Amino acid sequence: MKILPDTALTYDDVLLVPQYSAVDSRRTLSTRSFLTKKIVLQMPIVSANMDVVTESEMAITMSREGGIGMIHRFMTIAEQARQIDRVKKAESFIVDKPITMTEAHTVGDLKRVVDETGTGGILILDGNEKLIGIVTTRDLLFEEDDRKSAADVMTRPVHSAPPNTTLKDAERLLHEYRIEKLPLVDANGKIAGLVTLKDIMKITQFPMATKDSKGRLAVGAAVGVRDREMHRVESALAAGADCIVVDIAHGDSHLEIDMIKNIRKHFPDAQIIGGNVATADGTKRLIDAGADAVKVGVGPGSICITRIVAGSGVPQLTAVMDCAKAAESAGIPIIADGGIRQPGDVAKAIAAGAQTVMIGSMLAGTDESPGMIMTRRGHRYKASRGMASREANIDRNKKEGNDLTQEEIEEYVAEGVEAAVPYRGKAREVLTQLVGGLQSGMSYSGATSIEDFQKKAIFVRMTGAGLKESGPHDVEVLG
């Protein structure tokens, strides 16, 4: 038996000491950070790979705002690939594989494809696969005869451009021709891509968006640690996932390490996030196995009861500091996962050495998270649950085709609970508050960037009385 000599701290145990600041406005401060060795975020916030938090809708919002979302793994491999594909198709400068049909297809065929894919335009090809027309939703809007051919309703001639067309040139051509879709055609008359006015407008609307090399929104995907999960890895990467989260509660284990090594062996260019760990030694082991980022946090989540059930964990501030120090020499970013209850906690986590923070329950209550809004005693909520809860385990096994016996259900030791989280509106509103808190924390420390913040930040410990003093007190809060 050994007792470590140091006291371990969490976010409520400390405050950032105010320092001289030359910052004129917190809005000018850079929150640019690294998710992995190769993926850069303008907003250092990641939505958790939980089934009550991140599917395609959340992931799209996260990337547009400059962060990234991690699609959870508690679905079939095919469905996870579809979720990733939706994110990738949400916007891009160039649509690599636009939908095409032939002039022989009917209006009924065209309408069905539009309904199934949500596309706003279909390129029409001749028998030699050369572009001869385009059908948009406007062409189909009042067309009642489903037997007509595509040739009868398509728009022609079609204005096109070469494959190497720049964003600026595409904007000019769309304006010049007064069109919304610009096909890209190579020297042989074959389709090489499609530029749409809608996607260009999104680029302008979300200038901080996290994009891949093809201009598509970035997204991550979670996988398990069993051998069969290699099929999930392959599928996720093929669908366009920018990183893989190897998802296990206790990341400092041979299962996690073996999975990271296996992914690295078969997909050497993949960006791999390992975790969760809570110690410097655990961090080093995942880095040595090939992780490009390490997720830190054992037990700090609002719906996690690992520390109560298993008696294991490390208070989150200390865990982040220890793991960040261990990862620094290898140039590997740390993701602080769990324990974020207030915007100030984001500032503390980043100051402690994390490059990004992972948010679960705070985003579970937003419009973009899966699940329905419910009303209880006049207040609106959304459901949330830990991925190690009894209900999550039952659902997970059902989706994998395993029917648990009553005995197996009773013997399962849950390390998470089901709960209701307050409805919080749009995810963007929550993210604005979190980033604003981070930037305020940076300004109080006189820092202009994440790197500068981590160098200048000074923590002071406080007592329970200090924590009480930090919030509203001796008043009746009206709202």
N, C-alpha and C positions, 0 to 999 in steps of 0.2 A: 504494500500500500504506500502511495506517495501523495503528498499534498503540495501543490505548486505554491510558491511563496507569494506571488503577486495577486492582488485583487483584480478581478476581471470586471470590466465596465460595459455598460450599454449606453444608448444615446441619451437617455434621461439622466445619466449620472454626470454629464459634462455640459459645458457651454464653450462656445468659441469666444476668445478674448478679443474685444474690439481694439483695433489698431489704427494708426494714422492712415488716412485714405485720400488719394488724389483723384478718385473716381468721381466724375461729374454725374453720370447716370448709370444705374445698374444694367440698363438695357443695352449698353454698349459693350458689356463684358462677354467674352467668348466662353461658351460652354462646350466647345469642341473637345471630343475625347475619343479614345479607342475602345471599341467593343472587344475586338481580338487584335492580333498583331497586324491584320490587314484591313479590317473593317472600321471605318471612321464614322462617328455619329456627331451631328451638330447639337443634339440634345441627349445628354447621358442617361437616358431612361429606357428601360426594357420592360415590356409587358410579360408577365410570368407565363410559363408553359403549363397553365392550369386549365381544366376543361370549363371552368366558370369565368375565365378571363380572356384567353386568346384563341380566336379563330380568325378567318380571313378579314372580317370587318374591323376588328381591333387592330390586326396587323397592318392593314392599309392606313388607318389613322395614325398609328405609331410612326410608320415610315414617312408619311407626309409631313409630320411635325418635326422630323429630324432624329427620331429614335428608331426602335425596331421592335417587332413583336415576334414571339416564339410560339408557333403553332403546337398545341399540345399533342400528345401521342395516344390519347385514349379514344381512338377511332380506328377504323380499318386503314390499312396502308393506302388503298386506293382513294379513300376519302381525304386522307391527309394530303395526298398529291393534288387532289382537286382544290383543296383549300389554298395550297401554295400557288397553284396555277392562277387562281382568282386574284391573288395579290399581284402576281407578275403581269397579269393582263389589265390591272386597274389603270395603269398609265405607263407610257414609255414614249420616247421621242419617235422611235420607229417600231411598228408592229412587225416582227420578224416573219411571222407566218399568218398573214391575213386570210380570212375565209374566202375561198373561191368556189365557184360553181360554173356549170357550162350553160350555153345558150339553150340547150335542150331541156333544162330543168324547168319545172312549172312554177307559177306564182305560188301555188300551194306548198311546193318544196321550199321556196324562198321564205315564206312566212313561218314555216316550221323551224327552219334554221335560225331565223331571227328570234323567235320565241325561246328556243333552247339555249342560245348563246348570248343573247342580249346585245348582239352586234348591231351597229347602226349602218353598216354598209357591206355589201358582198360584191367582190370583183368577179366579172363574168369573162370566161375564157373560151376561145374557139377550140376546134379539134386538135390544134397544134400547141395548145396551152399558152396562147398569146392573148394579151388583154384586148378585149373589144368593147367592153362596157362596164358600167357599175350600177348596182341597184341599191338605193338607200331606203330607209324607212319612209321617206317622203314619197318615193315612187310607189310604195305598197299601201300607203295610208287609205286611199279611197278605192282601191282596186278590188272588185268583188268577184271577178271571174278567176277562180283558182286554176283553171285549166290553161290559161294563157301561158306562153313560154316566156322565159327570162328575156329573150330577144325582143318581145313585144313591149316590155315595160322598162327596160334598162335605159340609162342615160348614155348618150354617145354624141360626139366623140369624147374620149376621156383625156383630161389634162394629166400628164405624168411628168416625172423627173428622174434623173439618173440615181443610182444607188448611193453615190457619194455626196448627195445633197446635204448641205449643212442646215442647222436649225434656223439660222437667219435667212437663208435662201428659201427654205420651206415656208417660213412666215410670209415672205414677199410674194411667193407664187400663189399661196392660198388667198392672199388679199387681192392680187392682180386678177386672178381668174374668178374671184368671188365664189370659191368652193370650200367645202369642209373636209374633203378627203383628197389626198394627193398620193396616188400609187407611185412606187419606185420601180422602174423597169430597166433591165440591163440591155446591153447592146443586141442581144438576141431576141428581145421582145418578151422575155420571161419576167414574171413578178419577183422582185427582190425585197419587197417590203411595202409598208403603208404608213403615211404620216397623216394624222388627223388634227383638225383644229381644236377639238376637245382636249386632246392630250397636251398640245402646246399651251393651252390656257391653264391646264393644271400645273404645268412646269412653272408658269408665271405666278400662279396662286400659291404654290408651295415651294418657294426657292430654297428652303433648308432641307428638303426631303432627302432621305437616305436612299441612294440609287446604286444599282450594280453597273457593271461596265457597259451594259447595253441600254442604260437609261431607265431600267425597270425598278420598281420599288423593291427594297431589300426585305428579306424575311428569313427567319430561322425556323428550324423544325426540331422537335424533341424526339428522342428514341430511347428505348430501354437498353438493358445490358445483356440480354440473352442472345445466343447465337442467331436465332431466327430474326432478330432485329436488324441484321445486316441487310435484309431485303427492304426494310423500311428506310435504311440509310440510302441505299441505291435508288429507291423510288423518289425520295425527297430531293436528292441531289439532281436527279434527272428532271424533276419538275421545276428546278431552279432555286432550291434553297441555298441561301448564301452562307449559312453556318448550321452545324449540327450540335444540339445540346444533348449530351449523354446524361439522361435523367435518372437519378437514383438518390434516395434520401441520405444514405451514408456513402459519400463518394470516395472516402479513403478506404477502399476495399479492392480486392483482387478482381472482382467482377467489373468494376468501373475501369480499372487500369487495363485489364485485358481487352475490354471493348474499345477503349481509346487506341490502343496499339493495333487492334484489328482494323479499325477504320483508317488509321494512318497508313497501314500496309496496303490496303486495297484502294484507297482514295487519297493519295499523297497530297493533293492540293486542297483538300477539304479544310475548312476552318472549323476546329473542334473546340467546344466549350465543355469542360469537365466540372463535376461537382455533385453534391455539395460537400464542402469540407469546412473545418473551423480551426485548423492548426497550420502552423508553418510547415511541419513535416508532411502533412497531407497535401498541401499545396505543391511542395517540391516533388512529391511522387507523381502527381498528375502532370506536372510540367515535364518531368523526365519521360513519362509515357507518351507525350506528344501533344498535350493540350495547348491550344492557342489562347485560351482564357480560362480562368478558374472562378467558379461560382462559390461564394462564401456564405454560410449561414446554416447552422444546425439548431433548429428550434425557435428562432425569433419571430416567425410568422404569426399573425393574429389568430389563425385557425389551426396552428400546429401545436400539438401537446407532447412532442417527443421528450421535452425536458421533464415533464410530469410523469409520463408513462415509463420512459427508459432511464430517467435520471441523468441524461447525457446532453451535452451542449456546451457552448461557450458564449457568454454575453457578447452581443454582436459588435460593439465598437472595438473591443479587444480582439475579437476574431478577425475583423477587417484589418486592423493595424498589423497584427502578426502575419497574416497571410500576404498582405501587400508588401511588407518588408521582405518576405521570402521570395516573392515573385519579381521584385524590382530588378535584381541582377540579371534575370533571364529576359527582361523586357516583356513580360507577360501581364496583361491587364487583369484586374480583379473586378468581379461583379458582386456588389453587396446585395444579397438576396434575403429580404425579410426584415421586419422590424420597423419599417417606415410608417409612421403614423401621422407625421406633420411635415410640412415643407422644410422646416429646420433640420429634420433628421436626414434629408437628402444632403444638405450642406455638410453636416457632420460626417456622414459616410464618405463623401468625396474628399473632405479634408483629411480624413483618416487614412486615405490611400487608395480607395476604390476609384476606378475609372468610370464605372457606371453603377446604377442601382436598378434592381429588379423590383417591380411593383406588382402586387397581387390584389389584395382586398380593396385597396383604394380605387382600382380600375374595375373590379368586379361589379361595382355599383353603377357603372355608366351604361349609356345606351348601346355602346358598341360591343359589350360583353355578351356572350350567349346567355340565354335564359329570359324569363318573363319578369316584368315588374309586378310586385304584389303589394297590397295595401294591408297594413296591420295597425289598428288603433288610430286611424287617420293619417298614418305616415307611410310613405312608399319605400320599398326595399327591393333588393334582388338577392337571390340565393347565392351562397358561397360555401365552399367546403375545402378542407385539406385533401390533397391527393392521396394521403395515407389514412383517410377516414374509412369507416366501415362501408358506408354507402358507395364511396368512390371505388373501393375494392370490388364490391359486388357488380357495379356497372361495368367496370373494366373487364372482369371475367366474362360477363355476358357478351360484350362486344368481341371478345376473343373466342367466343363459342364454348366457353366453359360454364357449366351449371354447377355452382357450389352446393354442397350438401348443407343441411342445417348445422351439422356438427362442424363443418369447416367455417361456416359463418360465425358460429359461437366461439370458435377457438382463435379467430383472427384478432390480433392485438392492434387496435387502432391507434394511430399516432396523429390523428387529425379529427376535427369535428365539423359538423354541418352548422351553418349559421346564416343569419340574414344581415346583409350590409346595407347601410342607408343608400337610397338612390341618389346619384350625384350628377345626373344630367349628361352632357356630352363629355367624352374623354378629353377633348381639347381643353375644356375648362379646368379639369383636374391637372392636366399637364402644365398649363399656364401657371397655376399656383405653385406647383412643385419647382418648375424652372425659376420662377420669380423668387422663391425662397432661397434657392441655391445662389442666384445672382446677388441677392441681398447679403447672404452670408459672405460671399466673396468680397463685396464692397466694404463690409465692416472689417475685413482683414486687409483691405488695401490691395487686393489681388485683381488682376485683369484677365487671367486665364486659369484653367484647371491646374496646370503645372505650377503656376505662380501661387495659387491658393494652397496647394499641398506643401509648398516650401515655407510659406509665411504663417500658416495656421497654428494657433496656440490654443490648447484646451485647458480649461480650469475645471477641477472637480467641484461638485456642489452637493449639499445635503438635501434631505427631503424638504426642508424648509425653503431651500433655494428653488427647488422644483415647483413648490407651491407658489412661491413669489413670482415665478416666471409666467404663470397664467393669470387669467382674470381672477381677482380676489376682492373681497369686501364690497362687492357690487352685485346687483342682480342683472345678469346678462339677458338682454332683450331678444337677441336673435343670433 
